[in-house]
Every structure is written in structure tokens, then in C-alpha cells.
Amino acid sequence: MSYDNYETIAIEQRESGIMIITLNQPENLNAVSVKMLQELTNCWSQLRTDMDTRVVILNGAGDRGFCAGLSFKDSLPPEQMKSPPHLFTWLTQLSELQLAMRKIPQPILCVIHGAASGLGFTFAMASDIRIISPDARFSASFINLGVGGADMGSSYFLPRLLGSARTYDMLLTGRFMDAQEAMSLGFASYCVEREELMNTALQIASNIASKDPLAIRLTKKAINFNIDCEGLEAALNMENRNQLIMLQYNMAKVPK
């Protein structure tokens, strides 16, 4: 599967089944432009049927930070910003980035240094494992821009990751959460020095990629499903379904 000709993101595919996706606009602190929106949408769409890629690592280029959110100077032209149909379509495309990240079968490891604000914060939320540096800091920031504090999936992800009390705090104030708080609340799984971020991510990704690829895909699907399921019985039904698939799959590999 080809991931060529991207201008705002860089793709590195490794033989081990690990893909590294880099938000590659460091001069703008990797803020998401219309072009980056289109390219990320295309990339996530391709990954849904990519059988060779087992794990994805998402990171941001440059020294300043992971992602500053949305690039307003490279967003819709003024005349389209005033058009409700154009504005609605654009907002829908932005919000569906997080949905696309949850739908791909590959686990996403998000590597974060410096600032992750707005849309950058929700990229971290929509990922499956977060690896941060001591200078990482997170802010929903939407309410600071004069719009609703709940945007881009933040009102869905944050209560599930941090609980409702912290969600009210962060979305109503737009304040930053530093690395120490992110670790103490369980938002991030690992905190290492900047120079060790990618090595740590690659070690974790290699560990995951070494497992049975079907088991990894079913596990991500089960976790995402059970976050929203009606209760224990629904969770057990999903787990039983997956285990049945895996047992049949493994039995089929045994020579007759």
C-alpha cells in the first residue's frame, strides 16, 4: 500500500510492521491546515485496510512541540467561513479525524513533546498509548478562542480518560495540564526525556507488533467497543466473540 506524495505529513514504514506518522509543519508548530486535514484523512482511511502495518506511531516534527491545534491562517477562505454549509462540512471533516483514529485496527502510540493544544490534544486523546516528555503540556484551549469548550471529541474522550471532575475543570478553564499531572492522572503511560521518546515508542511498538496481528486488532476493537457498551454482559459477549475467533484461527493453523 502506497503512502506517497504527502506534503504536510511524513510517513516512514518499517519492515517490522511499524509505521511512523509525523506531523511535518514545524514552522507552524504542526498546526493542522486544510492540506494536513486532507492528508491525515487519506492516511487514516488507507490504514483501515492495510494488512501490513501492525502499529502506528504518531509524533510531531520540530523542537517546539507536538501540535498547536488548528491553523486558522491556513483554514477556510473568509467567504467560506461565512457560509454555513462550507463551515459545517469543514468542521465535520475535522471532528471525524478522531473517529478515524479509533476505527483503524492498528494501535496508535502518540509521542508528545512540548505543547499539544486544541486539536493536538484530541489527537493525543484519540490515540491508544501516550508517551510524553517532561516538557509536554496539554490544553483543550477551545474556550479560550471564544468557542464552546467541548470540541473535536474532547467531551467524549476526557471523561473516559480523566473522569468528569477533571473534564469540567479543563474544558471550562482551558488551562494546561503538565507532564507530571498527566502521569499522575494516568493520561500518559510513559514519561521519558525528549531524546528517548522515539526509542521508547519503537520498543513498545515492536513488542506489540511481535504479537499475533489478529489478536492485536481484536483487542483494540474490544477495548473501544467496551468503553461504550451497556454493561458487563455486553463486554463479556464481545470478549467471548473475540476469543472464539482466535481459537478457531489458531486451530486452523495446526497441521492436520
C-alpha positions as YAML, in Angstrom:
chain: A
units: angstrom
residues:
- id: 1
  name: MET
  ca: [0.00, 0.00, 0.00]
- id: 2
  name: SER
  ca: [1.40, 3.37, -1.05]
- id: 3
  name: TYR
  ca: [1.53, 6.44, 1.20]
- id: 4
  name: ASP
  ca: [3.32, 8.75, -1.21]
- id: 5
  name: ASN
  ca: [3.13, 12.41, -2.14]
- id: 6
  name: TYR
  ca: [2.16, 13.84, 1.22]
- id: 7
  name: GLU
  ca: [3.32, 17.41, 1.83]
- id: 8
  name: THR
  ca: [2.32, 18.14, 5.43]
- id: 9
  name: ILE
  ca: [2.88, 14.72, 7.00]
- id: 10
  name: ALA
  ca: [5.81, 12.34, 6.67]
- id: 11
  name: ILE
  ca: [5.38, 8.57, 6.57]
- id: 12
  name: GLU
  ca: [8.06, 6.04, 7.46]
- id: 13
  name: GLN
  ca: [7.21, 2.37, 7.02]
- id: 14
  name: ARG
  ca: [9.44, -0.16, 8.75]
- id: 15
  name: GLU
  ca: [9.81, -3.83, 7.87]
- id: 16
  name: SER
  ca: [8.62, -4.82, 11.33]
- id: 17
  name: GLY
  ca: [5.10, -3.57, 10.55]
- id: 18
  name: ILE
  ca: [5.56, -0.27, 12.36]
- id: 19
  name: MET
  ca: [4.50, 2.97, 10.66]
- id: 20
  name: ILE
  ca: [5.72, 6.35, 11.91]
- id: 21
  name: ILE
  ca: [3.44, 9.27, 11.01]
- id: 22
  name: THR
  ca: [4.99, 12.69, 11.63]
- id: 23
  name: LEU
  ca: [3.01, 15.92, 11.59]
- id: 24
  name: ASN
  ca: [5.54, 17.77, 9.49]
- id: 25
  name: GLN
  ca: [4.89, 21.51, 9.64]
- id: 26
  name: PRO
  ca: [7.32, 22.53, 12.42]
- id: 27
  name: GLU
  ca: [7.39, 26.17, 11.32]
- id: 28
  name: ASN
  ca: [3.70, 26.36, 12.35]
- id: 29
  name: LEU
  ca: [4.11, 24.10, 15.40]
- id: 30
  name: ASN
  ca: [2.45, 21.39, 13.29]
- id: 31
  name: ALA
  ca: [-0.89, 23.19, 13.32]
- id: 32
  name: VAL
  ca: [-3.48, 21.46, 11.16]
- id: 33
  name: SER
  ca: [-4.13, 23.22, 7.86]
- id: 34
  name: VAL
  ca: [-6.73, 22.29, 5.25]
- id: 35
  name: LYS
  ca: [-3.98, 20.39, 3.41]
- id: 36
  name: MET
  ca: [-2.95, 18.45, 6.52]
- id: 37
  name: LEU
  ca: [-6.60, 17.68, 7.24]
- id: 38
  name: GLN
  ca: [-6.95, 16.17, 3.76]
- id: 39
  name: GLU
  ca: [-3.73, 14.18, 4.04]
- id: 40
  name: LEU
  ca: [-4.48, 12.81, 7.52]
- id: 41
  name: THR
  ca: [-7.98, 11.84, 6.38]
- id: 42
  name: ASN
  ca: [-6.49, 9.97, 3.45]
- id: 43
  name: CYS
  ca: [-3.84, 8.28, 5.59]
- id: 44
  name: TRP
  ca: [-6.26, 7.05, 8.26]
- id: 45
  name: SER
  ca: [-8.61, 5.82, 5.54]
- id: 46
  name: GLN
  ca: [-5.87, 3.73, 3.91]
- id: 47
  name: LEU
  ca: [-4.79, 2.25, 7.23]
- id: 48
  name: ARG
  ca: [-8.24, 0.70, 7.78]
- id: 49
  name: THR
  ca: [-7.46, -1.89, 5.08]
- id: 50
  name: ASP
  ca: [-3.66, -2.01, 5.47]
- id: 51
  name: MET
  ca: [-2.80, -5.58, 6.49]
- id: 52
  name: ASP
  ca: [0.97, -4.98, 6.61]
- id: 53
  name: THR
  ca: [1.02, -2.17, 9.17]
- id: 54
  name: ARG
  ca: [0.58, -3.52, 12.71]
- id: 55
  name: VAL
  ca: [1.30, -0.49, 14.88]
- id: 56
  name: VAL
  ca: [1.29, 3.28, 14.24]
- id: 57
  name: ILE
  ca: [3.47, 5.86, 16.00]
- id: 58
  name: LEU
  ca: [2.19, 9.46, 15.74]
- id: 59
  name: ASN
  ca: [4.56, 12.31, 16.54]
- id: 60
  name: GLY
  ca: [5.26, 15.95, 15.67]
- id: 61
  name: ALA
  ca: [8.31, 17.40, 13.92]
- id: 62
  name: GLY
  ca: [10.50, 20.16, 15.33]
- id: 63
  name: ASP
  ca: [11.66, 21.23, 18.75]
- id: 64
  name: ARG
  ca: [8.75, 23.46, 19.75]
- id: 65
  name: GLY
  ca: [6.00, 20.94, 20.31]
- id: 66
  name: PHE
  ca: [3.68, 18.20, 19.11]
- id: 67
  name: CYS
  ca: [0.76, 20.17, 17.63]
- id: 68
  name: ALA
  ca: [-0.63, 23.65, 18.28]
- id: 69
  name: GLY
  ca: [-4.10, 22.69, 17.11]
- id: 70
  name: LEU
  ca: [-5.84, 24.24, 14.15]
- id: 71
  name: SER
  ca: [-4.06, 26.60, 11.76]
- id: 72
  name: PHE
  ca: [-6.51, 29.45, 11.31]
- id: 73
  name: LYS
  ca: [-4.39, 31.20, 8.69]
- id: 74
  name: ASP
  ca: [-4.45, 28.04, 6.54]
- id: 75
  name: SER
  ca: [-8.08, 27.13, 7.15]
- id: 76
  name: LEU
  ca: [-11.09, 28.02, 5.02]
- id: 77
  name: PRO
  ca: [-11.10, 31.25, 2.98]
- id: 78
  name: PRO
  ca: [-13.09, 34.07, 4.66]
- id: 79
  name: GLU
  ca: [-16.01, 33.75, 2.25]
- id: 80
  name: GLN
  ca: [-16.35, 30.04, 3.05]
- id: 81
  name: MET
  ca: [-16.03, 30.67, 6.80]
- id: 82
  name: LYS
  ca: [-19.19, 32.79, 6.45]
- id: 83
  name: SER
  ca: [-21.03, 30.03, 4.58]
- id: 84
  name: PRO
  ca: [-22.84, 27.62, 6.96]
- id: 85
  name: PRO
  ca: [-22.70, 24.66, 4.50]
- id: 86
  name: HIS
  ca: [-18.95, 25.08, 3.92]
- id: 87
  name: LEU
  ca: [-18.31, 25.63, 7.62]
- id: 88
  name: PHE
  ca: [-20.35, 22.59, 8.63]
- id: 89
  name: THR
  ca: [-18.54, 20.35, 6.12]
- id: 90
  name: TRP
  ca: [-15.15, 21.57, 7.32]
- id: 91
  name: LEU
  ca: [-16.00, 21.09, 11.00]
- id: 92
  name: THR
  ca: [-17.33, 17.61, 10.27]
- id: 93
  name: GLN
  ca: [-14.12, 16.64, 8.49]
- id: 94
  name: LEU
  ca: [-12.04, 17.90, 11.42]
- id: 95
  name: SER
  ca: [-14.06, 16.03, 14.02]
- id: 96
  name: GLU
  ca: [-14.01, 12.82, 12.01]
- id: 97
  name: LEU
  ca: [-10.21, 12.66, 12.26]
- id: 98
  name: GLN
  ca: [-10.56, 11.39, 15.84]
- id: 99
  name: LEU
  ca: [-13.24, 8.90, 14.81]
- id: 100
  name: ALA
  ca: [-10.97, 7.63, 12.03]
- id: 101
  name: MET
  ca: [-8.14, 7.12, 14.54]
- id: 102
  name: ARG
  ca: [-10.41, 4.91, 16.66]
- id: 103
  name: LYS
  ca: [-11.62, 2.94, 13.64]
- id: 104
  name: ILE
  ca: [-8.25, 1.90, 12.27]
- id: 105
  name: PRO
  ca: [-7.32, -1.59, 13.53]
- id: 106
  name: GLN
  ca: [-3.74, -0.66, 14.39]
- id: 107
  name: PRO
  ca: [-2.93, 0.60, 17.91]
- id: 108
  name: ILE
  ca: [-1.71, 4.21, 17.86]
- id: 109
  name: LEU
  ca: [1.19, 5.27, 20.08]
- id: 110
  name: CYS
  ca: [1.24, 9.06, 20.43]
- id: 111
  name: VAL
  ca: [4.65, 10.62, 21.15]
- id: 112
  name: ILE
  ca: [4.26, 14.10, 22.64]
- id: 113
  name: HIS
  ca: [6.81, 16.78, 23.41]
- id: 114
  name: GLY
  ca: [6.07, 20.41, 24.21]
- id: 115
  name: ALA
  ca: [2.59, 21.73, 23.57]
- id: 116
  name: ALA
  ca: [-0.41, 19.66, 22.49]
- id: 117
  name: SER
  ca: [-3.26, 22.15, 22.24]
- id: 118
  name: GLY
  ca: [-6.77, 22.01, 20.87]
- id: 119
  name: LEU
  ca: [-6.85, 19.54, 18.01]
- id: 120
  name: GLY
  ca: [-3.35, 18.40, 19.02]
- id: 121
  name: PHE
  ca: [-4.71, 17.47, 22.46]
- id: 122
  name: THR
  ca: [-7.54, 15.48, 20.90]
- id: 123
  name: PHE
  ca: [-5.05, 13.61, 18.69]
- id: 124
  name: ALA
  ca: [-3.37, 12.51, 21.92]
- id: 125
  name: MET
  ca: [-6.76, 11.59, 23.44]
- id: 126
  name: ALA
  ca: [-7.79, 9.52, 20.41]
- id: 127
  name: SER
  ca: [-4.53, 7.55, 20.48]
- id: 128
  name: ASP
  ca: [-4.24, 4.32, 22.45]
- id: 129
  name: ILE
  ca: [-0.95, 4.80, 24.32]
- id: 130
  name: ARG
  ca: [0.66, 8.14, 25.17]
- id: 131
  name: ILE
  ca: [4.42, 8.59, 25.63]
- id: 132
  name: ILE
  ca: [5.43, 12.06, 26.78]
- id: 133
  name: SER
  ca: [8.49, 14.11, 27.64]
- id: 134
  name: PRO
  ca: [8.79, 16.13, 30.89]
- id: 135
  name: ASP
  ca: [8.03, 19.36, 28.99]
- id: 136
  name: ALA
  ca: [4.78, 18.04, 27.47]
- id: 137
  name: ARG
  ca: [1.67, 20.04, 28.29]
- id: 138
  name: PHE
  ca: [-1.93, 19.73, 27.19]
- id: 139
  name: SER
  ca: [-4.81, 22.16, 26.80]
- id: 140
  name: ALA
  ca: [-8.22, 21.84, 25.17]
- id: 141
  name: SER
  ca: [-7.97, 25.64, 24.66]
- id: 142
  name: PHE
  ca: [-11.24, 25.86, 22.69]
- id: 143
  name: ILE
  ca: [-12.97, 28.04, 25.27]
- id: 144
  name: ASN
  ca: [-10.02, 30.46, 25.19]
- id: 145
  name: LEU
  ca: [-10.73, 31.08, 21.50]
- id: 146
  name: GLY
  ca: [-14.30, 32.24, 22.05]
- id: 147
  name: VAL
  ca: [-15.98, 28.99, 21.03]
- id: 148
  name: GLY
  ca: [-17.54, 26.17, 23.06]
- id: 149
  name: GLY
  ca: [-15.11, 24.41, 25.38]
- id: 150
  name: ALA
  ca: [-16.23, 20.98, 24.16]
- id: 151
  name: ASP
  ca: [-14.95, 20.32, 20.65]
- id: 152
  name: MET
  ca: [-13.23, 17.72, 18.45]
- id: 153
  name: GLY
  ca: [-14.29, 14.82, 20.65]
- id: 154
  name: SER
  ca: [-12.90, 16.30, 23.87]
- id: 155
  name: SER
  ca: [-16.21, 15.96, 25.74]
- id: 156
  name: TYR
  ca: [-16.21, 12.25, 24.81]
- id: 157
  name: PHE
  ca: [-12.59, 11.33, 25.46]
- id: 158
  name: LEU
  ca: [-11.72, 13.35, 28.56]
- id: 159
  name: PRO
  ca: [-14.41, 11.97, 30.91]
- id: 160
  name: ARG
  ca: [-13.34, 8.46, 29.97]
- id: 161
  name: LEU
  ca: [-9.64, 9.22, 30.43]
- id: 162
  name: LEU
  ca: [-9.68, 11.62, 33.38]
- id: 163
  name: GLY
  ca: [-13.17, 11.47, 34.90]
- id: 164
  name: SER
  ca: [-15.90, 14.09, 34.82]
- id: 165
  name: ALA
  ca: [-14.48, 16.41, 37.51]
- id: 166
  name: ARG
  ca: [-11.18, 16.94, 35.68]
- id: 167
  name: THR
  ca: [-13.07, 17.29, 32.40]
- id: 168
  name: TYR
  ca: [-15.20, 20.14, 33.74]
- id: 169
  name: ASP
  ca: [-12.04, 21.80, 35.05]
- id: 170
  name: MET
  ca: [-10.05, 21.53, 31.81]
- id: 171
  name: LEU
  ca: [-12.81, 22.30, 29.32]
- id: 172
  name: LEU
  ca: [-14.27, 25.24, 31.27]
- id: 173
  name: THR
  ca: [-10.93, 26.90, 32.06]
- id: 174
  name: GLY
  ca: [-8.87, 25.96, 29.01]
- id: 175
  name: ARG
  ca: [-5.88, 25.55, 31.33]
- id: 176
  name: PHE
  ca: [-2.79, 23.47, 30.63]
- id: 177
  name: MET
  ca: [-2.12, 20.08, 32.19]
- id: 178
  name: ASP
  ca: [1.62, 19.49, 32.60]
- id: 179
  name: ALA
  ca: [3.51, 16.21, 32.27]
- id: 180
  name: GLN
  ca: [3.53, 15.48, 35.98]
- id: 181
  name: GLU
  ca: [-0.25, 15.84, 36.21]
- id: 182
  name: ALA
  ca: [-0.74, 13.81, 33.02]
- id: 183
  name: MET
  ca: [1.25, 10.95, 34.54]
- id: 184
  name: SER
  ca: [-0.37, 11.14, 37.97]
- id: 185
  name: LEU
  ca: [-3.86, 11.02, 36.42]
- id: 186
  name: GLY
  ca: [-2.98, 8.11, 34.15]
- id: 187
  name: PHE
  ca: [-3.44, 10.12, 30.96]
- id: 188
  name: ALA
  ca: [0.06, 9.16, 29.79]
- id: 189
  name: SER
  ca: [1.70, 5.76, 30.26]
- id: 190
  name: TYR
  ca: [5.37, 6.75, 29.94]
- id: 191
  name: CYS
  ca: [7.39, 9.90, 30.60]
- id: 192
  name: VAL
  ca: [10.94, 9.93, 29.28]
- id: 193
  name: GLU
  ca: [13.45, 12.56, 28.21]
- id: 194
  name: ARG
  ca: [12.97, 14.02, 24.75]
- id: 195
  name: GLU
  ca: [15.91, 12.18, 23.25]
- id: 196
  name: GLU
  ca: [14.43, 8.87, 24.41]
- id: 197
  name: LEU
  ca: [10.89, 9.44, 23.14]
- id: 198
  name: MET
  ca: [11.17, 7.68, 19.80]
- id: 199
  name: ASN
  ca: [13.34, 4.83, 21.09]
- id: 200
  name: THR
  ca: [10.80, 4.17, 23.83]
- id: 201
  name: ALA
  ca: [7.93, 4.28, 21.34]
- id: 202
  name: LEU
  ca: [9.74, 1.91, 19.00]
- id: 203
  name: GLN
  ca: [10.41, -0.56, 21.81]
- id: 204
  name: ILE
  ca: [6.74, -0.59, 22.82]
- id: 205
  name: ALA
  ca: [5.61, -0.75, 19.18]
- id: 206
  name: SER
  ca: [7.99, -3.66, 18.50]
- id: 207
  name: ASN
  ca: [6.60, -5.51, 21.49]
- id: 208
  name: ILE
  ca: [3.04, -5.06, 20.21]
- id: 209
  name: ALA
  ca: [3.98, -5.86, 16.60]
- id: 210
  name: SER
  ca: [5.52, -9.16, 17.74]
- id: 211
  name: LYS
  ca: [2.09, -10.41, 18.88]
- id: 212
  name: ASP
  ca: [-0.42, -12.14, 16.64]
- id: 213
  name: PRO
  ca: [-1.78, -9.40, 14.33]
- id: 214
  name: LEU
  ca: [-5.37, -10.63, 14.53]
- id: 215
  name: ALA
  ca: [-5.22, -10.69, 18.33]
- id: 216
  name: ILE
  ca: [-3.97, -7.09, 18.38]
- id: 217
  name: ARG
  ca: [-6.75, -5.92, 16.06]
- id: 218
  name: LEU
  ca: [-9.44, -7.72, 18.03]
- id: 219
  name: THR
  ca: [-8.09, -6.38, 21.32]
- id: 220
  name: LYS
  ca: [-8.22, -2.75, 20.16]
- id: 221
  name: LYS
  ca: [-11.72, -3.27, 18.81]
- id: 222
  name: ALA
  ca: [-12.89, -4.89, 22.05]
- id: 223
  name: ILE
  ca: [-11.50, -2.11, 24.25]
- id: 224
  name: ASN
  ca: [-13.07, 0.62, 22.10]
- id: 225
  name: PHE
  ca: [-16.40, -1.22, 21.99]
- id: 226
  name: ASN
  ca: [-16.48, -1.91, 25.70]
- id: 227
  name: ILE
  ca: [-15.75, 1.69, 26.65]
- id: 228
  name: ASP
  ca: [-19.24, 2.46, 25.34]
- id: 229
  name: CYS
  ca: [-21.06, -0.83, 25.94]
- id: 230
  name: GLU
  ca: [-24.20, -1.16, 28.06]
- id: 231
  name: GLY
  ca: [-22.59, -3.18, 30.83]
- id: 232
  name: LEU
  ca: [-20.65, -6.26, 31.88]
- id: 233
  name: GLU
  ca: [-22.78, -8.68, 29.87]
- id: 234
  name: ALA
  ca: [-22.15, -6.79, 26.63]
- id: 235
  name: ALA
  ca: [-18.44, -6.61, 27.44]
- id: 236
  name: LEU
  ca: [-18.28, -10.36, 28.07]
- id: 237
  name: ASN
  ca: [-20.14, -11.07, 24.83]
- id: 238
  name: MET
  ca: [-17.58, -9.06, 22.86]
- id: 239
  name: GLU
  ca: [-14.67, -10.78, 24.63]
- id: 240
  name: ASN
  ca: [-16.20, -14.24, 24.08]
- id: 241
  name: ARG
  ca: [-16.71, -13.46, 20.40]
- id: 242
  name: ASN
  ca: [-13.08, -12.41, 20.02]
- id: 243
  name: GLN
  ca: [-11.76, -15.44, 21.88]
- id: 244
  name: LEU
  ca: [-13.85, -17.77, 19.72]
- id: 245
  name: ILE
  ca: [-12.42, -16.15, 16.60]
- id: 246
  name: MET
  ca: [-8.88, -16.52, 17.96]
- id: 247
  name: LEU
  ca: [-9.38, -20.16, 18.98]
- id: 248
  name: GLN
  ca: [-10.74, -21.05, 15.55]
- id: 249
  name: TYR
  ca: [-7.94, -19.08, 13.93]
- id: 250
  name: ASN
  ca: [-5.25, -20.89, 15.93]
- id: 251
  name: MET
  ca: [-6.83, -24.31, 15.40]
- id: 252
  name: ALA
  ca: [-6.81, -23.69, 11.67]
- id: 253
  name: LYS
  ca: [-3.04, -23.18, 11.81]
- id: 254
  name: VAL
  ca: [-2.43, -26.60, 13.40]
- id: 255
  name: PRO
  ca: [-1.33, -29.16, 10.78]
- id: 256
  name: LYS
  ca: [-3.87, -31.91, 10.31]
...
